Amino acid sequence: MSFVHVTSTPGHGLADYEKVLTALGTDAVAGRVSHTVGEANGSLCIVDVWEDQAAADRFAADRLFPAFQSSGVNPVPSTTIIAFEAAGRG
């Protein structure tokens, strides 16, 4: 069953995303099925689909949180996160 992770971070935009992306480097992201990024209503919005929650958790711990720290870009307390296991197909 795939795992979907949706994040909306008010006050951040594509420039912040690019800083974090640079800090992440170019290595492939294991277990990520799709990744979509955009801006809406003054928020950076990211939708990731993962093979499973374990893959998402590994990426966050091993790569994403260190990239936040090294880039100086951090989620704000008003960040909204919706995460769920996707039950449907196609």
C-alpha angles and dihedrals in degrees: 000000000000123000122225123204120189121185129184116186116187116218094021125101144174093294089061090046090054091053091054091043090054090050090050092058127209102292114126116260107240115224098010113128099183140357126197126179133183146133126259130171094347095311134108107236123199127181118189128180115201134190087240142337092265091063091050092048093049092050092049094049099039102036118002101054092046089049090053090053096046094044095047091232115124133174113256124234089255092061111129119215125187116182129173145152110256112231100181132079130233 
